[in-house]
């Protein structure tokens, strides 16, 4: 238990996501999540997948979509027990400013397990440095909180996964913020489920 919440293995969660994700992919090629149609398709896929995973674990799942248009749409998913949030997943699709804004919102939400979902084929190291800088600036961390950064690379059919656990409460030192480590086995590749023909 962490903060009185049920324990979640983020490493096992990633592997379960990779195993199940092909079943939730849209029937058309989505491309990268940066495009308008791609973002909409990916949000629908992740909404369905994380809802199933949360309910399987006995959580009440709360869904929120933000943005007035497909170009601005973002997804927020919370796994709750009563009024308490155990797991929070925020998408950060779009440009680096969109990602920064969404990650800062995730930091302010108190939950032991947090996931930021984004899509970046170029400048991947720079994005990780952006996360580390945001963690360094934020002064109200809680010891034991875990952040999972998932880079959805649709064109390559893989997920990059990095994880950090807060070593203490309050502000972090530079060396502590730079512990956003790649999970063993990352990037994780998924195999697309073949579409069934109408004759079968």
DAVENQUI-V429068 format. One record per residue. N is the residue number from 0. PSI is psi in degrees with one decimal (* if undefined). Layout:
BEGIN
n=N psi=PSI
n=N psi=PSI
END
This chain:
BEGIN
n=0 psi=141.5
n=1 psi=123.0
n=2 psi=26.5
n=3 psi=6.2
n=4 psi=154.7
n=5 psi=145.5
n=6 psi=139.3
n=7 psi=127.3
n=8 psi=110.9
n=9 psi=-33.1
n=10 psi=-45.7
n=11 psi=-34.3
n=12 psi=-42.8
n=13 psi=-44.7
n=14 psi=-34.3
n=15 psi=-37.5
n=16 psi=-46.7
n=17 psi=-37.9
n=18 psi=-38.7
n=19 psi=-21.4
n=20 psi=-41.5
n=21 psi=-26.9
n=22 psi=-16.1
n=23 psi=2.7
n=24 psi=145.4
n=25 psi=160.7
n=26 psi=-7.6
n=27 psi=159.0
n=28 psi=122.1
n=29 psi=-21.3
n=30 psi=-149.8
n=31 psi=155.4
n=32 psi=-4.0
n=33 psi=-27.0
n=34 psi=158.9
n=35 psi=-54.5
n=36 psi=-38.8
n=37 psi=-43.1
n=38 psi=-44.5
n=39 psi=-43.9
n=40 psi=-44.7
n=41 psi=-38.2
n=42 psi=-42.6
n=43 psi=-41.9
n=44 psi=-47.3
n=45 psi=-33.2
n=46 psi=-48.0
n=47 psi=-44.4
n=48 psi=-49.6
n=49 psi=-25.7
n=50 psi=-46.1
n=51 psi=-46.0
n=52 psi=-37.9
n=53 psi=-44.2
n=54 psi=-35.5
n=55 psi=-28.6
n=56 psi=4.7
n=57 psi=14.1
n=58 psi=153.0
n=59 psi=124.1
n=60 psi=126.2
n=61 psi=127.8
n=62 psi=138.8
n=63 psi=134.1
n=64 psi=135.1
n=65 psi=156.5
n=66 psi=136.9
n=67 psi=-14.0
n=68 psi=168.9
n=69 psi=-30.0
n=70 psi=-21.5
n=71 psi=-2.1
n=72 psi=136.0
n=73 psi=160.3
n=74 psi=136.7
n=75 psi=128.4
n=76 psi=130.5
n=77 psi=134.2
n=78 psi=119.3
n=79 psi=149.5
n=80 psi=108.8
n=81 psi=-128.4
n=82 psi=-5.6
n=83 psi=135.6
n=84 psi=121.6
n=85 psi=-39.6
n=86 psi=134.0
n=87 psi=128.6
n=88 psi=124.0
n=89 psi=134.1
n=90 psi=149.8
n=91 psi=47.0
n=92 psi=154.1
n=93 psi=-147.8
n=94 psi=-177.2
n=95 psi=-31.0
n=96 psi=-39.8
n=97 psi=-44.0
n=98 psi=-42.6
n=99 psi=-45.3
n=100 psi=-43.6
n=101 psi=-38.0
n=102 psi=-37.3
n=103 psi=-38.1
n=104 psi=-40.7
n=105 psi=-38.2
n=106 psi=-37.8
n=107 psi=-17.4
n=108 psi=127.2
n=109 psi=109.5
n=110 psi=143.6
n=111 psi=-24.1
n=112 psi=125.8
n=113 psi=140.9
n=114 psi=130.5
n=115 psi=124.4
n=116 psi=126.7
n=117 psi=175.3
n=118 psi=117.2
n=119 psi=116.1
n=120 psi=-33.1
n=121 psi=158.2
n=122 psi=38.0
n=123 psi=-40.7
n=124 psi=-36.7
n=125 psi=-36.2
n=126 psi=-41.3
n=127 psi=-39.0
n=128 psi=-34.0
n=129 psi=-43.2
n=130 psi=-45.4
n=131 psi=-39.5
n=132 psi=-39.7
n=133 psi=-41.0
n=134 psi=-37.4
n=135 psi=-37.4
n=136 psi=-30.8
n=137 psi=126.3
n=138 psi=1.7
n=139 psi=40.1
n=140 psi=157.3
n=141 psi=129.7
n=142 psi=131.6
n=143 psi=-18.4
n=144 psi=141.3
n=145 psi=136.4
n=146 psi=125.6
n=147 psi=121.1
n=148 psi=117.6
n=149 psi=117.9
n=150 psi=109.8
n=151 psi=108.0
n=152 psi=84.1
n=153 psi=-38.6
n=154 psi=-30.9
n=155 psi=-4.3
n=156 psi=51.9
n=157 psi=162.8
n=158 psi=126.6
n=159 psi=136.1
n=160 psi=125.6
n=161 psi=143.7
n=162 psi=140.6
n=163 psi=141.5
n=164 psi=133.0
n=165 psi=122.0
n=166 psi=-15.0
n=167 psi=169.0
n=168 psi=154.3
n=169 psi=-156.0
n=170 psi=152.0
n=171 psi=154.4
n=172 psi=164.2
n=173 psi=-45.9
n=174 psi=-29.3
n=175 psi=-36.8
n=176 psi=-20.4
n=177 psi=29.6
n=178 psi=26.1
n=179 psi=89.7
n=180 psi=145.0
n=181 psi=133.9
n=182 psi=143.1
n=183 psi=132.6
n=184 psi=-12.4
n=185 psi=140.0
n=186 psi=146.8
n=187 psi=124.9
n=188 psi=140.8
n=189 psi=156.0
n=190 psi=121.6
n=191 psi=135.2
n=192 psi=124.9
n=193 psi=139.7
n=194 psi=140.4
n=195 psi=139.1
n=196 psi=158.3
n=197 psi=-20.4
n=198 psi=-18.2
n=199 psi=*
END
